[in-house]
Amino acid sequence: MRAQDLANVTSYREWVLLGYLVCPDKLLRVTSIDIALVVLKENLVLTLFRDEYVLLHEDYQLYVLPRMLESKKMAKSGRTKQKEADLEYIVAKQVEKMIRYNSNNRCYI
């Protein structure tokens, strides 16, 4: 990894967090869970501009978690092929567990 890449790690993390808030369905990809888990463990607040900020764990609970619950319900209803539905259900369940775990284990300053 180059020094330039390391300098942008914080920026990458912020874009990952914002991206999953805007497009929570992308969390249903298997590799996305690991990325989101690492980033959510390290970040509690995301500064948008000066004194404007986002409380990440609360926003993930409000916006992303309901989408994951909806995906689980739709996967169980059999709207897709069974194998795809099972995979979607498992991934949605893992994302739900990750969001709840990180929200419960966050530390307050």
DSSP file (Angstrom, degrees, kcal/mol; ACC not computed):
  #  RESIDUE AA STRUCTURE BP1 BP2  ACC     N-H-->O    O-->H-N    N-H-->O    O-->H-N    TCO  KAPPA ALPHA  PHI   PSI    X-CA   Y-CA   Z-CA
    1    1 A M              0   0    0      0, 0.0     2,-0.1     0, 0.0     0, 0.0   0.000 360.0 360.0 360.0 137.8    0.0    0.0    0.0
    2    2 A R     >  -     0   0    0      1,-0.1     4,-1.8     4,-0.0     3,-0.3  -0.461 360.0-113.5 -87.7 161.4    1.3    3.4   -0.9
    3    3 A A  H  > S+     0   0    0      1,-0.2     4,-1.9     2,-0.2     5,-0.1   0.849 117.3  58.2 -61.3 -34.8    1.4    6.4    1.4
    4    4 A Q  H  > S+     0   0    0      1,-0.2     4,-0.8     2,-0.2    -1,-0.2   0.889 105.1  50.0 -62.5 -39.0   -1.1    8.2   -0.8
    5    5 A D  H >4 S+     0   0    0     -3,-0.3     3,-0.6     1,-0.2     4,-0.2   0.898 109.0  51.3 -66.7 -40.4   -3.6    5.3   -0.2
    6    6 A L  H >< S+     0   0    0     -4,-1.8     3,-1.2     1,-0.2     4,-0.4   0.854 103.7  58.7 -66.0 -34.1   -3.1    5.5    3.6
    7    7 A A  H 3< S+     0   0    0     -4,-1.9     3,-0.3     1,-0.2     4,-0.2   0.779 108.4  46.6 -65.6 -25.2   -3.7    9.2    3.6
    8    8 A N  T <X S+     0   0    0     -4,-0.8     4,-2.5    -3,-0.6    -1,-0.2   0.347  79.7 101.3 -99.3   5.7   -7.2    8.5    2.1
    9    9 A V  H <> S+     0   0    0     -3,-1.2     4,-2.4    -4,-0.2     5,-0.2   0.903  82.7  50.5 -59.7 -42.5   -8.3    5.7    4.3
   10   10 A T  H  > S+     0   0    0     -4,-0.4     4,-2.2    -3,-0.3    -1,-0.2   0.913 110.7  49.4 -61.9 -42.0  -10.5    8.0    6.4
   11   11 A S  H  > S+     0   0    0     -4,-0.2     4,-2.2     1,-0.2    -1,-0.2   0.904 109.4  51.9 -63.6 -41.4  -12.1    9.3    3.3
   12   12 A Y  H  X S+     0   0    0     -4,-2.5     4,-2.3     1,-0.2    -2,-0.2   0.921 109.1  50.4 -60.3 -44.4  -12.7    5.8    2.0
   13   13 A R  H  X S+     0   0    0     -4,-2.4     4,-2.5     1,-0.2    -1,-0.2   0.918 109.3  50.9 -60.6 -44.2  -14.4    4.8    5.3
   14   14 A E  H  X S+     0   0    0     -4,-2.2     4,-2.4     1,-0.2    -1,-0.2   0.905 110.7  48.5 -61.4 -41.7  -16.7    7.8    5.2
   15   15 A W  H  X S+     0   0    0     -4,-2.2     4,-2.6     2,-0.2    -1,-0.2   0.866 109.7  52.7 -68.0 -35.4  -17.8    7.1    1.7
   16   16 A V  H  X S+     0   0    0     -4,-2.3     4,-2.2     2,-0.2    -2,-0.2   0.944 111.0  46.8 -62.9 -47.0  -18.4    3.4    2.6
   17   17 A L  H  X S+     0   0    0     -4,-2.5     4,-1.4     1,-0.2    -2,-0.2   0.919 115.7  44.4 -62.6 -44.7  -20.6    4.5    5.5
   18   18 A L  H  X S+     0   0    0     -4,-2.4     4,-2.3     1,-0.2     5,-0.2   0.900 110.9  55.4 -66.2 -39.9  -22.5    7.0    3.4
   19   19 A G  H  X S+     0   0    0     -4,-2.6     4,-2.8     1,-0.2    -2,-0.2   0.901 108.1  47.0 -60.7 -42.5  -22.9    4.6    0.5
   20   20 A Y  H  < S+     0   0    0     -4,-2.2    -1,-0.2     2,-0.2    -2,-0.2   0.801 110.9  53.0 -71.9 -27.8  -24.5    2.0    2.7
   21   21 A L  H  < S+     0   0    0     -4,-1.4    -2,-0.2    -5,-0.2    -1,-0.2   0.898 116.2  39.1 -69.4 -39.6  -26.9    4.5    4.2
   22   22 A V  H  < S+     0   0    0     -4,-2.3    -2,-0.2     1,-0.2    -3,-0.2   0.877 131.6  26.5 -77.3 -38.6  -28.0    5.7    0.7
   23   23 A C    ><  +     0   0    0     -4,-2.8     3,-1.8    -5,-0.2     4,-0.3  -0.626  66.4 165.6-125.0  71.4  -28.0    2.2   -0.8
   24   24 A P  G >  S+     0   0    0      0, 0.0     3,-1.7     0, 0.0     4,-0.2   0.748  70.2  71.7 -63.1 -22.1  -28.7   -0.3    2.0
   25   25 A D  G >  S+     0   0    0      1,-0.3     3,-1.6     2,-0.2     4,-0.1   0.760  84.2  69.2 -64.7 -22.2  -29.5   -3.0   -0.5
   26   26 A K  G X  S+     0   0    0     -3,-1.8     3,-1.3     1,-0.3    -1,-0.3   0.698  84.2  71.2 -69.1 -17.4  -25.8   -3.2   -1.4
   27   27 A L  G <  S+     0   0    0     -3,-1.7    -1,-0.3    -4,-0.3     6,-0.2   0.655  80.0  76.6 -69.6 -14.2  -25.2   -4.7    2.0
   28   28 A L  G <  S+     0   0    0     -3,-1.6     2,-0.4    -4,-0.2    -1,-0.3   0.529  71.3  98.7 -77.1  -4.1  -26.9   -7.8    0.8
   29   29 A R  S X> S-     0   0    0     -3,-1.3     3,-1.1     1,-0.1     4,-0.8  -0.690  83.1-126.2 -81.3 138.9  -23.7   -8.7   -1.1
   30   30 A V  H >> S+     0   0    0     -2,-0.4     3,-0.7     1,-0.3     4,-0.6   0.858 106.2  49.1 -57.6 -42.6  -21.7  -11.2    0.9
   31   31 A T  H 3> S+     0   0    0      1,-0.2     4,-1.3     2,-0.2    -1,-0.3   0.727  98.7  69.9 -72.1 -20.1  -18.4   -9.2    0.9
   32   32 A S  H <> S+     0   0    0     -3,-1.1     4,-2.8     1,-0.2     5,-0.2   0.813  87.7  64.1 -67.8 -30.4  -20.2   -6.1    2.0
   33   33 A I  H <X S+     0   0    0     -4,-0.8     4,-2.6    -3,-0.7    -1,-0.2   0.933 102.4  47.4 -60.8 -46.9  -20.9   -7.4    5.5
   34   34 A D  H  X S+     0   0    0     -4,-0.6     4,-1.9     2,-0.2    -1,-0.2   0.903 113.5  48.1 -62.7 -41.7  -17.2   -7.6    6.4
   35   35 A I  H  X S+     0   0    0     -4,-1.3     4,-2.2     1,-0.2    -2,-0.2   0.948 114.0  45.9 -64.2 -48.6  -16.5   -4.1    5.1
   36   36 A A  H  X S+     0   0    0     -4,-2.8     4,-2.8     1,-0.2     5,-0.3   0.881 109.5  55.7 -63.0 -39.1  -19.4   -2.6    6.9
   37   37 A L  H  X S+     0   0    0     -4,-2.6     4,-1.7    -5,-0.2    -1,-0.2   0.933 110.0  44.6 -60.6 -47.2  -18.6   -4.4   10.2
   38   38 A V  H  X S+     0   0    0     -4,-1.9     4,-1.2     1,-0.2    -1,-0.2   0.930 116.1  46.2 -63.1 -46.1  -15.1   -3.0   10.3
   39   39 A V  H  X S+     0   0    0     -4,-2.2     4,-1.3     1,-0.2     3,-0.2   0.887 111.9  49.9 -69.0 -39.2  -16.1    0.5    9.4
   40   40 A L  H  < S+     0   0    0     -4,-2.8    -1,-0.2     1,-0.2    -2,-0.2   0.831 106.9  55.8 -69.6 -30.7  -19.0    0.6   11.9
   41   41 A K  H  < S+     0   0    0     -4,-1.7    -1,-0.2    -5,-0.3    -2,-0.2   0.836 113.3  41.7 -66.9 -30.7  -16.9   -0.6   14.7
   42   42 A E  H  < S+     0   0    0     -4,-1.2     2,-0.4    -3,-0.2    -2,-0.2   0.662 111.7  56.4 -92.6 -17.8  -14.4    2.2   14.2
   43   43 A N     <  +     0   0    0     -4,-1.3     3,-0.1     1,-0.1    -1,-0.1  -0.956  38.8 161.0-125.4 133.0  -16.8    5.1   13.5
   44   44 A L  S    S+     0   0    0     -2,-0.4    12,-1.5     1,-0.4    13,-0.6   0.685  76.0  30.8-109.8 -36.4  -19.7    6.5   15.7
   45   45 A V  E     -A   55   0A   0     10,-0.2     2,-0.5    11,-0.1    -1,-0.4  -0.971  63.2-156.4-129.3 139.6  -20.1    9.9   14.2
   46   46 A L  E     -A   54   0A   0      8,-2.5     8,-2.3    -2,-0.4     2,-0.4  -0.964  16.5-141.0-118.2 115.9  -19.6   11.1   10.7
   47   47 A T  E     +A   53   0A   0     -2,-0.5     6,-0.3     6,-0.2     3,-0.1  -0.622  20.8 178.3 -77.9 126.7  -18.9   14.8   10.2
   48   48 A L  E     -     0   0A   0      4,-2.7     2,-0.3    -2,-0.4     5,-0.2   0.889  67.9 -19.0 -92.0 -51.7  -20.6   16.2    7.2
   49   49 A F  E >  S-A   52   0A   0      3,-1.4     3,-3.2     1,-0.1    -1,-0.3  -0.855 103.9 -51.6-163.3 122.5  -19.7   19.9    7.3
   50   50 A R  T 3  S-     0   0    0      1,-0.3    -2,-0.1    -2,-0.3    -1,-0.1  -0.240 130.1  -3.5  47.1-106.9  -18.5   21.9   10.2
   51   51 A D  T 3  S+     0   0    0     -2,-0.2     2,-0.5    -4,-0.1    -1,-0.3   0.287 111.2 103.4 -98.7  12.1  -21.0   21.2   13.0
   52   52 A E  E <   +A   49   0A   0     -3,-3.2    -4,-2.7     2,-0.0    -3,-1.4  -0.817  48.6 158.7 -92.8 129.7  -23.3   19.1   10.9
   53   53 A Y  E     -A   47   0A   0     -2,-0.5     2,-0.4    -6,-0.3    -6,-0.2  -0.940  36.4-129.3-147.5 166.5  -22.9   15.4   11.6
   54   54 A V  E     -A   46   0A   0     -8,-2.3    -8,-2.5    -2,-0.3     2,-1.1  -0.982  16.1-139.3-121.1 128.5  -24.6   12.0   11.3
   55   55 A L  E  >  -A   45   0A   0     -2,-0.4     4,-2.3   -10,-0.2     5,-0.2  -0.776  24.6-161.3 -84.1 101.7  -24.9    9.6   14.3
   56   56 A L  H  > S+     0   0    0    -12,-1.5     4,-2.9    -2,-1.1     5,-0.2   0.874  79.5  48.8 -58.8 -48.6  -24.1    6.5   12.3
   57   57 A H  H  > S+     0   0    0    -13,-0.6     4,-1.9     1,-0.2    -1,-0.2   0.882 113.4  47.8 -65.5 -37.4  -25.5    3.8   14.6
   58   58 A E  H  > S+     0   0    0     -3,-0.2     4,-2.3     2,-0.2    -1,-0.2   0.924 113.7  47.4 -67.3 -42.9  -28.8    5.6   15.0
   59   59 A D  H  X>S+     0   0    0     -4,-2.3     4,-2.9     1,-0.2     5,-0.7   0.881 110.5  51.6 -67.5 -37.0  -29.2    6.2   11.3
   60   60 A Y  I  X>S+     0   0    0     -4,-2.9     5,-2.6    -5,-0.2     4,-0.7   0.891 111.3  48.6 -64.7 -37.4  -28.3    2.6   10.5
   61   61 A Q  I  <5S+     0   0    0     -4,-1.9    -2,-0.2    -5,-0.2    -1,-0.2   0.893 117.5  41.6 -66.5 -38.7  -31.0    1.5   13.0
   62   62 A L  I  <5S+     0   0    0     -4,-2.3    -2,-0.2    -5,-0.1    -1,-0.2   0.877 131.8  15.9 -77.4 -38.7  -33.5    3.9   11.4
   63   63 A Y  I  X5S+     0   0    0     -4,-2.9     4,-0.6    -5,-0.2    -3,-0.2   0.817 128.0  38.0-109.5 -39.7  -32.9    3.4    7.7
   64   64 A V  I  X<S+     0   0    0     -4,-0.7     4,-1.9    -5,-0.7     3,-0.3   0.909 108.8  57.9 -85.6 -43.7  -30.8    0.3    7.0
   65   65 A L  H  ><S+     0   0    0     -5,-2.6     4,-2.4     1,-0.2     5,-0.2   0.898 104.0  51.7 -58.1 -44.9  -32.3   -2.1    9.5
   66   66 A P  H  > S+     0   0    0      0, 0.0     4,-2.2     0, 0.0    -1,-0.2   0.878 108.8  52.5 -60.3 -34.7  -35.9   -1.9    8.2
   67   67 A R  H  X S+     0   0    0     -4,-0.6     4,-2.2    -3,-0.3    -2,-0.2   0.883 109.0  49.4 -66.4 -37.1  -34.6   -2.6    4.7
   68   68 A M  H  X S+     0   0    0     -4,-1.9     4,-2.3     2,-0.2    -1,-0.2   0.900 110.6  49.7 -68.8 -39.5  -32.8   -5.7    5.9
   69   69 A L  H  X S+     0   0    0     -4,-2.4     4,-2.2     2,-0.2    -2,-0.2   0.894 111.2  49.9 -64.9 -38.9  -36.0   -6.9    7.7
   70   70 A E  H  X S+     0   0    0     -4,-2.2     4,-2.5    -5,-0.2    -2,-0.2   0.899 109.8  50.9 -64.2 -40.8  -38.0   -6.3    4.5
   71   71 A S  H  X S+     0   0    0     -4,-2.2     4,-2.5     2,-0.2    -2,-0.2   0.897 109.4  50.8 -64.4 -40.3  -35.4   -8.2    2.5
   72   72 A K  H  X S+     0   0    0     -4,-2.3     4,-2.0     2,-0.2    -1,-0.2   0.928 111.6  47.7 -61.2 -44.9  -35.6  -11.1    5.0
   73   73 A K  H  X S+     0   0    0     -4,-2.2     4,-1.4     1,-0.2    -2,-0.2   0.914 113.5  46.7 -64.5 -42.7  -39.4  -11.2    4.7
   74   74 A M  H  <>S+     0   0    0     -4,-2.5     5,-1.4     1,-0.2     4,-0.4   0.868 110.3  53.1 -68.6 -35.7  -39.4  -11.0    0.9
   75   75 A A  H ><5S+     0   0    0     -4,-2.5     3,-0.9     1,-0.2     5,-0.2   0.890 109.9  48.5 -65.4 -37.8  -36.7  -13.8    0.7
   76   76 A K  H 3<5S+     0   0    0     -4,-2.0    -1,-0.2     1,-0.2    -2,-0.2   0.775 101.7  63.4 -72.3 -25.7  -38.9  -16.0    2.9
   77   77 A S  T 3<5S-     0   0    0     -4,-1.4    -1,-0.2    -5,-0.2    -2,-0.2   0.601 111.7-119.7 -77.1  -7.8  -42.0  -15.3    0.8
   78   78 A G  T < 5 +     0   0    0     -3,-0.9    -3,-0.2    -4,-0.4    -2,-0.1   0.828  60.9 148.8  80.5  32.8  -40.2  -17.0   -2.1
   79   79 A R      < +     0   0    0     -5,-1.4     2,-0.2     2,-0.1    -4,-0.1   0.703  69.7  35.4 -73.3 -16.9  -40.2  -14.1   -4.6
   80   80 A T  S    S-     0   0    0     -6,-0.2     5,-0.0    -5,-0.2     0, 0.0  -0.664 111.8 -60.0-122.3-180.0  -36.9  -15.4   -6.1
   81   81 A K     >  -     0   0    0     -2,-0.2     4,-2.9     1,-0.1     5,-0.2  -0.288  55.2-113.2 -59.2 150.1  -35.5  -18.8   -6.8
   82   82 A Q  H  > S+     0   0    0      1,-0.2     4,-2.6     2,-0.2     5,-0.2   0.875 114.1  49.4 -59.1 -42.9  -35.1  -20.8   -3.6
   83   83 A K  H  > S+     0   0    0      2,-0.2     4,-2.0     1,-0.2    -1,-0.2   0.927 115.2  43.9 -64.6 -43.8  -31.3  -20.9   -3.6
   84   84 A E  H  > S+     0   0    0      2,-0.2     4,-2.7     1,-0.2    -2,-0.2   0.886 113.1  52.6 -66.5 -39.0  -31.1  -17.1   -4.1
   85   85 A A  H  X S+     0   0    0     -4,-2.9     4,-2.5     2,-0.2    -2,-0.2   0.906 108.6  49.7 -64.2 -41.6  -33.8  -16.5   -1.6
   86   86 A D  H  X S+     0   0    0     -4,-2.6     4,-2.4    -5,-0.2    -1,-0.2   0.920 112.3  47.5 -62.8 -43.7  -31.9  -18.6    1.0
   87   87 A L  H  X S+     0   0    0     -4,-2.0     4,-2.5     2,-0.2     5,-0.2   0.925 112.7  48.8 -63.8 -44.6  -28.7  -16.7    0.4
   88   88 A E  H  X S+     0   0    0     -4,-2.7     4,-2.6     1,-0.2     5,-0.2   0.899 111.6  50.1 -62.2 -40.7  -30.5  -13.3    0.6
   89   89 A Y  H  X S+     0   0    0     -4,-2.5     4,-2.3     2,-0.2    -2,-0.2   0.927 111.6  47.7 -63.1 -45.6  -32.2  -14.3    3.8
   90   90 A I  H  X S+     0   0    0     -4,-2.4     4,-2.1     2,-0.2    -2,-0.2   0.925 114.1  46.3 -62.8 -45.5  -28.9  -15.4    5.4
   91   91 A V  H  X S+     0   0    0     -4,-2.5     4,-2.5     2,-0.2    -2,-0.2   0.922 112.3  50.2 -65.3 -44.0  -27.1  -12.2    4.4
   92   92 A A  H  X S+     0   0    0     -4,-2.6     4,-2.5     1,-0.2    -1,-0.2   0.885 110.3  51.2 -61.6 -38.0  -29.9  -10.0    5.5
   93   93 A K  H  X S+     0   0    0     -4,-2.3     4,-2.3    -5,-0.2    -1,-0.2   0.897 110.2  49.0 -65.4 -40.3  -29.9  -11.8    8.9
   94   94 A Q  H  X S+     0   0    0     -4,-2.1     4,-2.5     2,-0.2    -2,-0.2   0.902 111.5  48.9 -66.0 -41.3  -26.2  -11.3    9.3
   95   95 A V  H  X S+     0   0    0     -4,-2.5     4,-2.6     2,-0.2     5,-0.2   0.927 110.9  50.4 -64.4 -44.4  -26.5   -7.6    8.4
   96   96 A E  H  X S+     0   0    0     -4,-2.5     4,-2.4     1,-0.2     5,-0.2   0.926 112.0  47.6 -57.9 -45.5  -29.3   -7.2   10.9
   97   97 A K  H  X S+     0   0    0     -4,-2.3     4,-2.6     1,-0.2    -1,-0.2   0.906 111.5  51.0 -62.7 -42.3  -27.2   -8.9   13.6
   98   98 A M  H  X S+     0   0    0     -4,-2.5     4,-2.6     2,-0.2     5,-0.2   0.923 111.3  46.9 -62.7 -45.2  -24.2   -6.8   12.8
   99   99 A I  H  X S+     0   0    0     -4,-2.6     4,-2.1     1,-0.2    -2,-0.2   0.925 114.8  46.0 -65.4 -44.1  -26.1   -3.5   13.0
  100  100 A R  H  X S+     0   0    0     -4,-2.4     4,-2.1    -5,-0.2    -1,-0.2   0.911 113.5  49.7 -64.5 -41.4  -27.8   -4.5   16.3
  101  101 A Y  H  X S+     0   0    0     -4,-2.6     4,-1.8    -5,-0.2    -2,-0.2   0.937 113.0  45.6 -63.3 -47.2  -24.5   -5.7   17.8
  102  102 A N  H  < S+     0   0    0     -4,-2.6     4,-0.3     1,-0.2    -1,-0.2   0.856 112.6  51.1 -67.0 -34.2  -22.6   -2.5   16.9
  103  103 A S  H >< S+     0   0    0     -4,-2.1     3,-0.6    -5,-0.2    -1,-0.2   0.882 113.0  45.4 -69.3 -37.4  -25.4   -0.3   18.1
  104  104 A N  H 3< S+     0   0    0     -4,-2.1    -2,-0.2     1,-0.2    -1,-0.2   0.783 116.6  45.0 -75.3 -27.2  -25.5   -2.1   21.5
  105  105 A N  T 3< S+     0   0    0     -4,-1.8    -1,-0.2    -5,-0.2    -2,-0.2   0.230  81.6 122.5-104.7  13.8  -21.7   -2.1   21.9
  106  106 A R    <   -     0   0    0     -3,-0.6     2,-0.4    -4,-0.3   -65,-0.1  -0.415  56.3-131.9 -72.9 153.4  -20.9    1.4   20.9
  107  107 A C        -     0   0    0     -2,-0.1     2,-0.4     2,-0.0    -2,-0.1  -0.846  10.9-138.1-108.1 144.9  -19.1    3.5   23.5
  108  108 A Y              0   0    0     -2,-0.4     0, 0.0     1,-0.1     0, 0.0  -0.823 360.0 360.0-103.1 140.0  -20.2    7.0   24.5
  109  109 A I              0   0    0     -2,-0.4    -1,-0.1     0, 0.0    -2,-0.0   0.401 360.0 360.0-101.4 360.0  -17.7    9.8   25.0
